[in-house]
Amino acid sequence: MRPRAHRGASLSLLSRFRPLGWTPSSLARAALHGLPNVPARVLSVRYPFRLLRYWFMHELLREAARECSKPLAIAEVGVDHGQQLAFALHADAHPWWQRWDAYDCAPRSAELAARGYTGIVTVDLESAGAPALLPPEAYDVVIACHVLEHLHEPEAGVIRLARMLKPGGMLIGGGPVTPHPGLVWRERRLRRTAQPHGHVSVLSPRRLRRMAVAAGLEPLFHSGAFLMRKRGFVLEDQGWWLRANLAFGALFPGWPGEIYFAWRRPVRQASRRASQAAPAAGPHVAAAAPVLTRAPEGG
């Protein structure tokens, strides 16, 4: 796969405004149809900002699909109730993926299989056994949306996820963001009160760029999402309010809110380890590990 490149100026101010060129109709359709485990009040407006995480991922996936010569092989890490796949199914009449596998530390296997996930893997990204369950060079796109802030060592988690990408593949994701000068203070406070599987790490635009480079990935896109949001807020019915918030996020990606990114694995970075690793059959093969759940094909 060869996603659209933004060499040199990929993280320039201009590139951050890409979401202003995306169509908000997919966001409106998902809100109209509803998503699993999303309260009705959130869906009571046309462009719910609480669904922007799925919209950003969806539009980045569609960009990748347009650049790929065949349907995508997708791995989604941290799937919750399967909202991201449900969003895609509501937004597009013709799927542009051929695999959409789920990786989660405690997957709701039956529910996810019924939603159409083609493979379901139980894996804790920070466990010693995680690398054996993450097939190398198996996916065109890996989604890690609202995942990194749950890892004690997100840099190490990104390196593990990057191994799953085919050369030219993309890692996309995002999460809560904090201005870089407040990162250490904020992270210490979080870790003192963190609940199991809660937020333990803090992201900033600078930290995310460093993560990408350390994992051998090329940053293509970083942008904030909004100035403010409120469940069921009447202005979220208005397209101009959505565009104004996207523009604000582009101008101030470190504003306390959410940030989203797309990073590419260079084509030249074909991993020697992949050929030496255990067979990368992926989550369709039940023999890969006892924690693997085989889900029905299609759906």
Secondary structure, DSSP 8 states (H G I E B T S, - for coil): ------TTTTTSTGGGGGGGGS-THHHHHHHHH--TT--TTGGGSSS-GGGHHHHHHHHHHHHHHHH-SS-EEEEEES-TTTHHHHHHHHH-SS--EEEEEEEESS--HHHHHHHT-SEEEE--TTSTTHHHHS-TT-EEEEEEET-GGG-SSHHHHHHHHHTTEEEEEEEEEEEEE--GGGHHHHHHHHHHH--TTS----B-HHHHHHHHHHTT-EEEEEEE--S---TT-GGGG-HHHHHHHHHHHHH-TTSSEEEEEEEE--TT---HHHHHSS---GGG-GGG-TTEE---S--
